[in-house]
Amino acid sequence: MIFVDNLGLVKGLPWWTYHMPAEANGMTYVDMVFPAFLFLMGMSIPLSIEARTVRGSGRRNIWAHVIQRSLALVVLGLFIANAPAVDAQYTHVSGPWWTTLGFLGIALLLIRFPGSERYRTAALIQRWCGLLVLVGLAIVFRRTTAAGQVAWLDFSDWEILGLLGWAYLLVATMYLLLQKRFWWLLSALPVLVAINALSVAGRLGWLKSLPFYLSPFEAGLSSMTLAGLLASLVLVGGVTGNRITPNLPQKAGWMVGSATVLFFAGWLLRPLGVSKIHDTPTWCLYCIAANLVIVLLFNWLADVRHGLRWTGFLQVVGANALLAYFLPYTAYLLPKLGGLTADGTSGAVGIARAAAFTALILVIVLGLKRARIRLQI
């Protein structure tokens, strides 16, 4: 995601290295990266909840964790979406300073240092300070709308992290409410696809009249997250010990068969368009089908062929995915750090700059991991 986001800032590259524009009907590999993130987040839900259950967390604590994590992602998304819109005249704080203080507040709230468990009082004070900073920034925030009116936070754009938060909340809630029943969860997938199709077709226009806090759940994005959860149950066997598929051939049959059915469904829904920007069902279903096959391939390479040992360093980033995703925004939103990105470049130089920026984030994450500093929700 970091690399392709930077490629989007580079000029003069082939069309397939960019996101398809809103008016276009089609998709590139770049349009498949965010869906893969949603899919993998869904795969992690059963594993994460099971790990907490094994550690002794009760149902109430698990619900609190799901809500807390979702809310944190939504707040991060709103921060990123609104930071560029700060109006210093009415906020009485310049945009860069407001953003810098926001990063500071987020760091105090979410960063865990070595010994945080040992010095719990100090860690709690740190988190409260971060929360107070963020609340204060939210209170003073003002922006100017296109109509020239002074307004507060814009809730029309949740940014990627916010969208992740809403999808996580919906799918994790379904998983907990349905008591991990595979067939019930599977039946929810076509329901989400149908809602997405009806919405794109303009049959659910009344949804736009709902308050901002009732209309952030995008059925298409949630369908990709739910598909990842179902894939996790198929590959791992679920958290109750009753495996859906006990051996690799049956797993492969489930995954490839599901991918075929979903790809064909997406093909049938092509009249609604193929677009990431418009969250069309065909785009969602094509991405789900591709992810099912890719994950099956990696499952075979890792668990059968044991051919992914060389990727061990990537596990560090996987364990700190939020930190790895969030760090680049310090350069995207703070002008003095903007020169680290590929913005304003072109051609091969731009590709090299995008790769170098991605490598820099990787090195920082690895360094923080070695220092046992992590960003935790």
C-alpha positions as CSV (number, residue, x, y, z in Angstrom):
1,M,0.0,0.0,0.0
2,I,2.9,2.4,0.8
3,F,4.6,1.7,-2.5
4,V,1.5,2.0,-4.7
5,D,0.4,5.2,-2.9
6,N,3.8,6.7,-3.7
7,L,3.6,5.6,-7.3
8,G,0.4,7.6,-7.5
9,L,2.5,10.7,-6.9
10,V,4.9,9.9,-9.8
11,K,4.2,11.3,-13.3
12,G,4.7,9.6,-16.6
13,L,4.2,6.0,-15.6
14,P,2.0,3.5,-17.6
15,W,-1.8,3.7,-16.9
16,W,-1.9,0.4,-15.1
17,T,0.4,1.7,-12.3
18,Y,-2.3,4.1,-11.1
19,H,-5.7,3.8,-9.6
20,M,-8.4,3.9,-12.3
21,P,-10.1,7.4,-12.3
22,A,-13.7,7.7,-11.0
23,E,-15.2,8.1,-14.5
24,A,-13.4,5.0,-15.9
25,N,-14.9,1.5,-16.0
26,G,-12.2,-0.9,-15.1
27,M,-9.5,-1.8,-12.5
28,T,-5.7,-2.2,-12.2
29,Y,-3.6,-4.2,-9.8
30,V,-3.3,-1.0,-7.7
31,D,-7.1,-1.1,-7.1
32,M,-6.6,-4.6,-5.6
33,V,-4.2,-3.6,-2.8
34,F,-6.8,-2.1,-0.4
35,P,-9.2,-5.0,-0.8
36,A,-6.3,-7.4,0.1
37,F,-5.8,-5.4,3.3
38,L,-9.6,-5.8,4.1
39,F,-9.4,-9.5,3.2
40,L,-6.4,-10.1,5.5
41,M,-8.0,-8.1,8.3
42,G,-11.0,-10.5,8.0
43,M,-8.7,-13.5,8.1
44,S,-7.2,-12.2,11.4
45,I,-10.5,-11.8,13.2
46,P,-11.1,-15.5,14.2
47,L,-7.4,-15.9,15.1
48,S,-7.3,-12.8,17.2
49,I,-10.5,-13.6,19.1
50,E,-9.4,-17.2,19.7
51,A,-6.0,-16.0,21.0
52,R,-7.7,-13.7,23.5
53,T,-10.1,-16.5,24.5
54,V,-7.1,-18.8,25.2
55,R,-5.5,-16.1,27.3
56,G,-8.6,-16.0,29.5
57,S,-10.5,-13.0,28.1
58,G,-14.2,-13.2,28.8
59,R,-16.9,-12.3,26.3
60,R,-17.3,-8.8,27.8
61,N,-13.6,-8.0,27.4
62,I,-13.6,-9.3,23.8
63,W,-16.6,-7.0,23.0
64,A,-14.8,-4.1,24.6
65,H,-11.6,-4.8,22.6
66,V,-13.6,-5.0,19.3
67,I,-15.3,-1.7,20.0
68,Q,-12.1,0.0,21.2
69,R,-10.1,-1.1,18.2
70,S,-12.9,0.0,15.8
71,L,-13.2,3.4,17.4
72,A,-9.4,3.9,17.3
73,L,-9.3,3.2,13.6
74,V,-12.2,5.5,12.9
75,V,-10.5,8.3,14.9
76,L,-7.3,7.8,13.1
77,G,-9.1,7.9,9.8
78,L,-10.9,11.2,10.7
79,F,-7.6,12.7,11.8
80,I,-5.9,11.9,8.5
81,A,-9.0,13.0,6.4
82,N,-9.4,16.3,8.2
83,A,-5.8,17.4,8.8
84,P,-5.3,19.0,5.4
85,A,-8.5,21.1,5.9
86,V,-7.4,23.0,9.0
87,D,-8.2,26.7,8.7
88,A,-5.7,28.5,10.8
89,Q,-7.8,31.7,10.9
90,Y,-10.6,30.0,12.8
91,T,-8.7,27.1,14.5
92,H,-6.0,29.5,15.8
93,V,-3.4,26.8,15.1
94,S,-1.6,26.4,11.8
95,G,-2.3,23.3,9.8
96,P,1.3,21.8,10.3
97,W,1.2,22.5,14.0
98,W,-2.3,21.0,14.4
99,T,-1.1,17.9,12.5
100,T,2.1,17.6,14.5
101,L,0.2,17.8,17.8
102,G,-2.2,15.2,16.5
103,F,0.7,12.8,15.7
104,L,2.0,13.5,19.2
105,G,-1.4,12.8,20.8
106,I,-1.7,9.6,18.8
107,A,1.8,8.5,19.8
108,L,1.1,9.1,23.5
109,L,-2.2,7.2,23.2
110,L,-1.2,4.2,21.2
111,I,2.6,3.6,21.5
112,R,3.7,1.0,24.0
113,F,7.2,1.2,25.4
114,P,9.3,-1.6,27.0
115,G,8.1,-1.8,30.6
116,S,4.6,-0.5,29.9
117,E,3.1,-3.5,31.6
118,R,5.4,-3.1,34.6
119,Y,4.9,0.6,35.0
120,R,1.1,0.6,34.5
121,T,0.4,3.9,36.2
122,A,2.9,5.8,34.1
123,A,1.6,4.1,30.9
124,L,-2.0,5.0,31.9
125,I,-1.0,8.7,32.5
126,Q,0.7,8.6,29.1
127,R,-2.4,7.4,27.3
128,W,-4.7,9.9,29.1
129,C,-2.4,12.7,28.1
130,G,-2.6,11.5,24.4
131,L,-6.4,11.3,24.6
132,L,-6.6,14.8,26.1
133,V,-4.4,16.2,23.3
134,L,-6.6,14.7,20.7
135,V,-9.8,15.9,22.3
136,G,-8.4,19.4,22.6
137,L,-7.5,19.4,18.9
138,A,-10.9,18.2,18.0
139,I,-12.6,20.9,20.0
140,V,-10.6,23.8,18.4
141,F,-10.7,22.3,14.8
142,R,-12.4,24.5,12.2
143,R,-12.4,24.3,8.5
144,T,-14.0,26.3,5.7
145,T,-16.4,24.5,3.4
146,A,-16.7,24.9,-0.4
147,A,-19.6,27.3,0.2
148,G,-17.4,29.5,2.4
149,Q,-19.0,28.4,5.7
150,V,-17.0,27.7,8.9
151,A,-17.6,24.1,9.9
152,W,-16.3,21.4,12.3
153,L,-14.9,18.0,11.4
154,D,-15.9,16.5,8.1
155,F,-17.5,13.1,8.6
156,S,-18.1,12.4,4.9
157,D,-14.6,10.9,4.4
158,W,-13.5,8.2,6.8
159,E,-10.2,7.7,5.0
160,I,-8.9,4.1,4.6
161,L,-8.2,3.6,8.3
162,G,-11.8,4.7,9.2
163,L,-13.2,2.4,6.5
164,L,-11.2,-0.4,8.0
165,G,-12.5,0.4,11.4
166,W,-16.2,0.3,10.3
167,A,-15.7,-3.0,8.3
168,Y,-13.9,-4.6,11.3
169,L,-16.7,-3.6,13.7
170,L,-19.4,-5.0,11.4
171,V,-17.8,-8.3,10.6
172,A,-16.4,-8.9,14.1
173,T,-19.9,-8.2,15.5
174,M,-21.4,-10.7,13.1
175,Y,-18.8,-13.3,14.1
176,L,-19.5,-12.8,17.8
177,L,-23.3,-12.7,17.5
178,L,-23.5,-15.7,15.2
179,Q,-21.4,-17.7,17.6
180,K,-18.8,-18.6,14.9
181,R,-21.4,-20.6,12.9
182,F,-19.7,-21.1,9.5
183,W,-22.9,-21.6,7.5
184,W,-24.7,-18.6,9.0
185,L,-21.7,-16.5,8.3
186,L,-21.4,-17.8,4.7
187,S,-25.1,-16.9,4.1
188,A,-24.4,-13.3,5.2
189,L,-21.9,-12.9,2.3
190,P,-24.5,-12.8,-0.5
191,V,-26.7,-10.5,1.6
192,L,-23.8,-8.0,1.7
193,V,-23.2,-8.4,-2.0
194,A,-26.9,-7.8,-2.7
195,I,-27.0,-4.7,-0.5
196,N,-23.9,-3.4,-2.3
197,A,-25.5,-4.0,-5.7
198,L,-28.8,-2.4,-4.8
199,S,-26.9,0.6,-3.4
200,V,-24.7,1.1,-6.5
201,A,-27.9,0.7,-8.7
202,G,-29.5,3.6,-6.8
203,R,-32.2,1.5,-5.2
204,L,-31.1,2.4,-1.6
205,G,-31.0,6.2,-1.9
206,W,-32.6,6.6,1.5
207,L,-29.3,5.5,3.0
208,K,-27.9,8.9,2.1
209,S,-30.4,10.6,4.4
210,L,-29.1,8.8,7.5
211,P,-26.9,10.6,10.0
212,F,-23.2,10.3,9.5
213,Y,-22.9,7.9,12.4
214,L,-25.4,5.4,10.9
215,S,-24.2,5.4,7.3
216,P,-20.5,4.5,7.3
217,F,-20.9,0.7,6.8
218,E,-20.1,0.0,3.1
219,A,-21.5,-3.4,2.2
220,G,-18.9,-3.9,-0.5
221,L,-15.9,-3.3,1.8
222,S,-17.5,-5.4,4.5
223,S,-18.1,-8.3,2.1
224,M,-14.4,-8.4,1.4
225,T,-13.6,-8.5,5.1
226,L,-16.2,-11.2,5.7
227,A,-14.8,-13.3,2.8
228,G,-11.4,-13.1,4.5
229,L,-13.0,-14.3,7.8
230,L,-14.6,-17.3,6.0
231,A,-11.3,-18.1,4.2
232,S,-9.6,-18.2,7.6
233,L,-12.2,-20.7,8.9
234,V,-11.7,-22.9,5.9
235,L,-7.9,-22.8,6.0
236,V,-7.4,-23.0,9.8
237,G,-10.6,-25.0,10.6
238,G,-12.4,-22.5,12.9
239,V,-12.0,-21.9,16.6
240,T,-14.2,-24.6,18.0
241,G,-12.0,-27.5,16.9
242,N,-14.6,-28.7,14.2
243,R,-12.5,-28.2,11.1
244,I,-14.4,-27.2,8.0
245,T,-11.8,-28.9,5.7
246,P,-9.4,-31.4,7.3
247,N,-6.9,-31.7,4.5
248,L,-5.3,-29.6,1.7
249,P,-7.2,-31.0,-1.3
250,Q,-10.5,-30.2,0.4
251,K,-9.2,-26.7,1.4
252,A,-8.2,-26.2,-2.2
253,G,-11.6,-27.3,-3.4
254,W,-13.4,-24.9,-1.2
255,M,-11.1,-22.0,-2.1
256,V,-10.9,-22.5,-5.8
257,G,-14.6,-23.4,-6.1
258,S,-15.6,-20.3,-4.1
259,A,-13.3,-18.1,-6.2
260,T,-14.9,-19.4,-9.4
261,V,-18.4,-18.8,-8.2
262,L,-17.7,-15.3,-7.0
263,F,-15.8,-14.4,-10.1
264,F,-18.7,-15.5,-12.2
265,A,-21.1,-13.5,-10.0
266,G,-18.9,-10.4,-10.5
267,W,-19.0,-11.0,-14.3
268,L,-22.8,-11.1,-14.2
269,L,-22.9,-7.8,-12.3
270,R,-20.7,-6.0,-14.8
271,P,-23.6,-3.7,-16.0
272,L,-23.2,-1.9,-12.6
273,G,-19.6,-1.0,-13.5
274,V,-16.2,-2.0,-12.4
275,S,-14.8,0.7,-10.1
276,K,-12.9,1.0,-6.9
277,I,-14.0,4.6,-6.4
278,H,-17.7,3.6,-6.7
279,D,-17.3,0.4,-4.7
280,T,-19.1,-1.6,-7.3
281,P,-19.9,-5.3,-6.6
282,T,-17.9,-6.6,-9.6
283,W,-14.8,-4.9,-8.3
284,C,-15.4,-6.4,-4.8
285,L,-16.1,-9.9,-6.1
286,Y,-13.2,-9.9,-8.5
287,C,-10.8,-8.9,-5.7
288,I,-12.3,-11.5,-3.3
289,A,-11.8,-14.3,-6.0
290,A,-8.2,-13.2,-6.5
291,N,-7.4,-13.1,-2.8
292,L,-8.9,-16.6,-2.3
293,V,-6.5,-18.0,-4.9
294,I,-3.5,-16.0,-3.7
295,V,-4.0,-16.9,0.0
296,L,-4.4,-20.6,-1.0
297,L,-1.1,-20.4,-2.9
298,F,0.7,-18.8,0.1
299,N,-0.9,-21.4,2.4
300,W,0.6,-24.2,0.2
301,L,4.0,-22.5,0.0
302,A,4.2,-21.8,3.7
303,D,2.7,-24.9,5.3
304,V,3.4,-27.6,2.7
305,R,6.5,-26.5,0.8
306,H,8.0,-24.5,3.7
307,G,9.2,-22.1,1.0
308,L,8.6,-18.8,2.8
309,R,11.2,-18.9,5.5
310,W,13.1,-16.1,3.8
311,T,10.2,-13.7,4.4
312,G,10.7,-13.8,8.2
313,F,11.5,-10.1,8.3
314,L,8.1,-9.3,6.8
315,Q,6.5,-10.9,9.9
316,V,7.7,-7.9,11.9
317,V,5.8,-5.6,9.6
318,G,2.8,-7.9,9.7
319,A,2.8,-7.8,13.4
320,N,3.0,-3.9,13.3
321,A,0.8,-3.3,10.2
322,L,-0.9,-0.3,11.7
323,L,2.4,1.4,12.5
324,A,3.7,0.6,9.1
325,Y,0.6,2.0,7.4
326,F,0.4,5.1,9.6
327,L,4.0,6.2,9.6
328,P,4.0,7.4,6.0
329,Y,1.3,10.0,6.8
330,T,3.9,12.0,8.8
331,A,5.5,12.7,5.5
332,Y,2.2,13.1,3.6
333,L,0.8,15.6,6.0
334,L,3.9,17.5,7.2
335,P,5.4,19.7,4.5
336,K,8.9,19.5,6.0
337,L,8.9,15.7,5.6
338,G,7.2,15.7,2.2
339,G,10.5,15.5,0.3
340,L,11.0,11.9,1.5
341,T,8.1,10.8,-0.7
342,A,8.0,10.4,-4.5
343,D,5.8,13.5,-4.9
344,G,6.8,15.6,-7.9
345,T,9.0,13.0,-9.5
346,S,8.6,11.1,-12.8
347,G,9.6,8.0,-14.6
348,A,12.3,5.6,-13.2
349,V,13.5,8.2,-10.7
350,G,10.0,8.3,-9.2
351,I,9.8,4.5,-9.0
352,A,13.2,4.5,-7.2
353,R,12.0,7.2,-4.8
354,A,8.8,5.3,-4.1
355,A,10.8,2.1,-3.4
356,A,13.3,4.0,-1.2
357,F,10.5,5.6,0.8
358,T,8.9,2.1,1.3
359,A,12.2,0.7,2.4
360,L,12.7,3.6,4.8
361,I,9.3,2.8,6.5
362,L,10.4,-0.9,6.7
363,V,13.7,0.0,8.4
364,I,11.9,2.3,10.9
365,V,9.4,-0.4,11.8
366,L,12.2,-3.0,12.2
367,G,14.2,-0.6,14.3
368,L,11.2,0.2,16.6
369,K,10.5,-3.5,16.9
370,R,14.1,-4.2,18.0
371,A,13.7,-1.4,20.6
372,R,10.4,-3.1,21.6
373,I,8.3,-0.1,20.8
374,R,5.0,-0.8,19.1
375,L,1.8,0.9,18.1
376,Q,-1.1,-1.0,19.8
377,I,-4.8,-0.5,19.7
